[in-house]
Structures are given as C-alpha cells and as structure tokens.
Amino acid sequence: MVIRLDLPHFHLSELEIVDQLVLERQNGINRLYFTSIHAEWRARMGLYVAVNGNPEAIAPWPDVSAKGVGDRFRNLYLSPGAQSVQKPILDALRRRTLTYCPACGEDGTPNTLDHYLPKDTYPEFAVSPVNLFPMCDICQGAKGTKLLSTDNERLFLHPYFDAFIDTQLVELTIDGPYNAPEAIYLTAAAGLSDASRFLIERHLRELSIPSRYYRYFSEAYLRLLRHIQRMRSKGSDICSRLEDFRDMEALKSVNAWGHIFYDGVLRDNALLDYLLNSPDLPQV
C-alpha cells in the first residue's frame, strides 16, 4: 500500500541539474556527446515532470538505449565524482530516514533507492531526484525493470506524484471462522475512480503484496486475540482501545499495514461481536 512522499527539493531544479551535469562534462572525453544531447535531455526531463513520470507517456530514448551510451548516464549514479553535482543529492536521498517502505507500506527501514523509471531502460533519469525514492529489498526485487502491462498501462503508483494516495487505498476483509480465519482479501477502497482502482490492483499484484500481507496478518491476528483476552480480564473498553491502536498506526500513514489491519477489524461488526462477546476465544 503506497505511502505518499513529499517531492525532494534541492537548491537546483531538475532542469538545472541537467545543465550542471553537462557543464561538468565539458573538460572530459564525453564533452561533445553531452553537448549534442543537452537540449533533448532537458526536454525529456521537462516531460517527466509534466506527466508525473508516467511511462505511458514517456517512450524510451532510442539514442541512449545502446549499452555503451546508456552507461554514460548510469555511471553518474553508480560512480558519482566527489565534487559532482549529483553526489550530495544522492547522499541526501539515501539519508532520508523512513520507518516503512513507501512502495508497500510494510514496517522497516528501506535501505536502497529505487528508480521509478528503471535506469536500464531510462538511463537519462538515473540521477533525477523525482525518479528516486527509498524502497525495501522485497519490493525492489519484485519490481525489477517492469513498467507497463500488456495493455500499455503503468504497473506502479508513484509516491511523489499520485496525490490520491494521501487517502486510504486498500481495505481488509476477514473471512471466518474468527477463531482461525481461513482467508483475507485486500481490495481497493470504496470511492476511488475505476482508473485508480485498476492501478492499485496492478501495483498490489506486481509487488506480491497480498501474499506478503497475509503473513503479516496471521501474526497480527494472533497478537490481537491474546490482547483481547487481557483486555477482557481487565474490563477494558475494547472498541475504544482498538480505535486507539488504529489511530496510532494512522500517524504513520492510513496506508501503513497496521492501520489497514485495525481498520479492517473495526469495520467488521461480526468480528467485533466475536471479540467482545464470544465465550470461546482460542487460547493462543
């Protein structure tokens, strides 16, 4: 479940970064090459921002697709010079401290930068800040270099540009029996447009989030049953406590895994009745 990130802001704009990268190459062996593609590189960077990085609207650049040419751009990311314009930008992006993966919402500190448009296919965006954001290893492995469906529809949400991800994207449904649920379902939240709903479904599928979330749910549900037993023995207001747990998770994001879990529990009246009143909670 994607979590919205603020756009990264640096002292140079995306276009000014391109200008500076070309300027820094003026004393090197690739001087003539970067001078010759400067205007088109700038135009492609402007297109990226204008269409919010959507690969449906940004075809790969044939002139830089050859490996030897593309490596001139990829090496800006892989081997930035100590005094280069991109080095402090990349360092700042890597220092960004998060406690969850923006691509899936799972807790944990993402330890790598992902290229939304892969640098293998779009090397010209290899050091563009708007194309780089933290991602967990599992998501990055699942995403790989995938971009578009067979119907030419983008597969992934963009944490910088998809404004609607400020709202809850996914709802959890829990199948009984409630002492040991047999299945759960993650579905796009009500009220979203068809286009947003289909995009969310592709994003969930391509990052294998439903199966990953089921493992999380299994452990979280057992902890919930244990805690319900304790709350019952203390005479606690169980619904109020569950709302507190949900609201605490929402401080991270309404699309964090914990918030999705407690929201699903609180929306299920039959489950709440079971938790509050069943005489045979399992001893877990």
C-alpha positions in Angstrom: 0.0 0.0 0.0 1.9 3.0 -1.3 2.6 5.9 1.1 2.9 9.4 -0.2 6.2 11.1 -0.1 6.9 14.8 -0.4 8.8 15.8 -3.5 12.5 16.1 -2.9 13.7 19.7 -3.1 17.3 20.8 -3.6 19.0 24.1 -4.5 18.9 23.2 -8.2 15.8 22.3 -10.1 15.6 19.1 -12.2 16.5 21.1 -15.4 19.3 22.9 -13.6 20.7 19.6 -12.5 20.8 18.5 -16.2 22.5 21.8 -17.1 25.2 21.3 -14.4 25.8 17.7 -15.4 26.5 18.8 -19.0 28.7 21.6 -17.8 30.8 19.3 -15.6 31.5 17.1 -18.7 33.0 20.0 -20.7 36.6 19.0 -19.8 36.1 15.3 -20.3 36.1 12.7 -23.1 32.3 12.8 -23.4 32.2 16.6 -23.8 30.9 16.6 -27.4 28.4 13.9 -26.8 26.7 15.6 -23.8 26.8 19.0 -25.5 25.0 17.4 -28.5 22.2 15.9 -26.4 21.8 18.7 -23.9 18.7 20.2 -25.3 16.9 16.9 -25.8 17.9 15.7 -22.3 16.5 18.9 -20.9 13.3 18.4 -22.9 12.9 14.8 -21.6 13.4 15.9 -18.0 10.7 18.5 -18.5 8.4 15.9 -20.0 9.0 13.6 -17.0 7.8 16.3 -14.6 4.9 17.4 -16.8 3.5 13.9 -17.0 4.4 12.9 -13.4 6.8 10.2 -14.5 4.1 8.2 -16.2 5.8 5.6 -18.6 2.6 5.5 -20.7 3.6 9.0 -21.9 7.4 8.7 -21.9 8.8 6.4 -24.5 12.4 5.2 -24.1 15.0 7.4 -25.7 16.5 5.4 -28.7 19.6 7.5 -28.8 20.7 6.4 -25.4 19.5 2.8 -25.4 22.7 1.3 -26.6 24.7 -0.1 -23.6 27.8 1.9 -24.2 25.9 5.1 -24.5 23.5 4.4 -21.6 26.4 3.6 -19.3 27.5 7.3 -19.6 24.3 8.2 -17.8 24.1 5.2 -15.4 27.7 5.8 -14.2 26.5 9.2 -13.0 24.5 7.2 -10.4 26.8 4.3 -9.9 30.1 6.3 -9.6 29.4 9.9 -8.8 32.5 12.1 -8.5 33.3 13.5 -5.1 32.7 17.1 -6.4 29.9 16.3 -8.8 26.5 18.0 -8.6 24.7 14.7 -8.1 26.8 13.3 -5.2 25.3 15.4 -2.4 21.8 14.9 -3.9 22.2 11.1 -3.9 23.7 11.2 -0.4 20.7 13.3 0.9 18.2 10.9 -0.7 19.9 7.9 0.9 20.0 9.6 4.3 16.2 10.0 4.2 15.0 8.2 7.3 11.8 6.3 7.0 10.3 3.5 9.2 8.3 1.9 6.4 8.6 1.1 2.7 6.8 3.7 0.6 6.0 1.2 -2.1 4.2 -1.4 0.1 3.7 0.2 3.5 5.4 -2.6 5.5 7.3 -1.5 8.6 11.1 -1.4 8.4 13.7 1.0 7.1 14.1 0.7 3.3 17.8 0.5 2.6 18.0 1.2 -1.1 17.0 3.8 -3.7 14.7 2.7 -6.5 14.4 4.2 -9.9 10.7 4.6 -10.7 11.6 4.5 -14.4 14.4 1.9 -14.4 17.9 3.2 -15.2 18.4 0.2 -17.6 15.6 1.5 -19.8 15.7 5.2 -19.0 19.3 6.0 -18.2 18.8 9.7 -18.7 16.8 9.8 -15.4 19.4 7.8 -13.4 20.2 10.8 -11.1 16.9 12.7 -11.3 15.7 13.2 -7.7 12.0 12.9 -8.8 12.8 9.4 -10.2 14.4 8.2 -7.0 12.8 7.1 -3.7 13.5 4.6 -0.9 12.2 1.0 -1.4 12.6 -2.2 0.6 14.6 -5.1 -1.0 11.5 -7.3 -1.4 9.6 -4.6 -3.4 12.7 -3.8 -5.5 13.2 -7.4 -6.3 9.6 -7.8 -7.3 9.5 -4.6 -9.3 12.7 -5.1 -11.2 12.5 -3.4 -14.6 8.8 -3.9 -15.1 6.9 -0.8 -16.3 3.8 -1.4 -18.3 1.1 -4.1 -18.7 0.4 -5.8 -22.0 -2.3 -3.1 -22.5 0.4 -0.4 -22.1 -0.9 0.6 -18.6 1.6 1.6 -16.0 2.0 -1.0 -13.2 3.1 1.1 -10.3 1.9 4.0 -8.2 4.4 6.9 -7.9 4.9 8.1 -4.3 5.7 11.6 -5.3 3.1 12.3 -7.9 -0.1 10.2 -7.3 -1.9 12.7 -5.0 -4.8 10.4 -4.2 -2.5 8.1 -2.2 -2.9 10.5 0.7 -6.2 8.7 1.3 -6.6 5.0 2.3 -6.2 2.9 -0.8 -6.9 -0.6 0.4 -9.5 -2.2 2.7 -9.1 -5.5 4.5 -11.9 -8.1 4.6 -11.5 -11.1 7.0 -13.2 -14.4 6.3 -14.4 -16.5 9.2 -14.3 -18.6 11.3 -13.0 -15.9 13.5 -11.1 -18.2 15.8 -8.9 -19.1 12.8 -9.7 -17.1 9.7 -9.3 -19.1 6.5 -8.8 -16.2 4.1 -8.4 -12.4 3.9 -8.9 -10.1 1.0 -7.3 -6.7 0.1 -9.4 -4.7 -2.2 -9.3 -1.1 -3.5 -11.1 1.2 -1.1 -14.6 2.4 -1.9 -15.0 5.8 -3.6 -11.9 5.6 -5.9 -12.2 6.1 -9.6 -12.0 3.0 -11.9 -8.6 4.1 -13.2 -7.2 4.5 -9.7 -8.7 1.2 -8.6 -7.2 -0.7 -11.5 -3.8 0.9 -11.0 -3.9 -0.1 -7.3 -4.8 -3.7 -8.2 -1.9 -3.8 -10.6 0.5 -2.3 -8.0 -0.6 -4.9 -5.4 -0.3 -7.8 -7.7 3.1 -6.9 -9.2 4.7 -6.4 -5.8 3.1 -9.6 -4.4 1.6 -7.6 -1.6 -1.5 -9.8 -0.9 0.6 -12.9 -0.1 3.1 -10.8 1.9 0.3 -9.1 3.9 -1.3 -12.5 4.7 1.9 -13.5 6.6 1.7 -10.2 8.5 -2.0 -10.6 9.2 -1.5 -14.1 10.6 0.9 -12.9 13.3 -1.1 -9.6 14.0 -4.3 -11.5 14.4 -2.8 -13.9 16.9 -1.5 -11.0 18.9 -4.9 -9.4 18.7 -6.6 -12.5 20.2 -4.1 -12.6 23.0 -4.6 -8.9 23.7 -8.4 -9.2 23.6 -8.2 -11.8 26.4 -6.1 -9.5 28.5 -8.4 -6.5 27.9 -11.5 -8.6 28.7 -9.9 -9.7 32.0 -9.3 -6.0 32.9 -12.7 -4.9 31.9 -11.3 -2.5 29.2 -13.4 -0.7 26.6 -12.2 -3.0 23.8 -13.6 -0.9 20.9 -12.1 2.3 22.2 -8.7 0.6 22.6 -8.9 -0.8 19.1 -9.7 2.7 17.8 -6.6 4.0 19.6 -4.5 1.3 18.0 -5.8 2.2 14.6 -5.3 5.9 15.1 -1.8 5.4 16.3 -0.9 3.5 13.2 -2.6 6.3 11.1 0.1 8.7 12.4 2.5 6.8 10.1 0.0 6.6 7.3 -3.5 5.4 6.6 -1.8 3.0 4.1 0.5 1.5 6.7 -0.1 -2.2 7.3 -1.1 -1.7 10.9 -3.7 0.9 10.0 -5.1 -1.4 7.3 -5.3 -4.2 9.9 -7.1 -2.3 12.6 -9.4 -0.5 10.1 -10.5 -3.9 8.8 -11.2 -5.2 12.3 -13.2 -2.2 13.3 -15.3 -2.3 10.1 -16.3 -5.9 10.6 -19.3 -5.8 13.0 -19.5 -9.6 13.2 -15.8 -9.8 14.1 -16.2 -7.1 16.8 -19.2 -9.1 18.3 -17.0 -12.2 18.4 -14.1 -10.3 20.0 -16.3 -8.7 22.6 -18.7 -11.5 23.4 -17.6 -14.9 22.3 -17.2 -17.3 25.2 -14.7 -19.5 23.4 -11.8 -17.3 22.3 -8.9 -19.6 21.3 -6.2 -20.0 23.9 -3.2 -18.7 21.9 
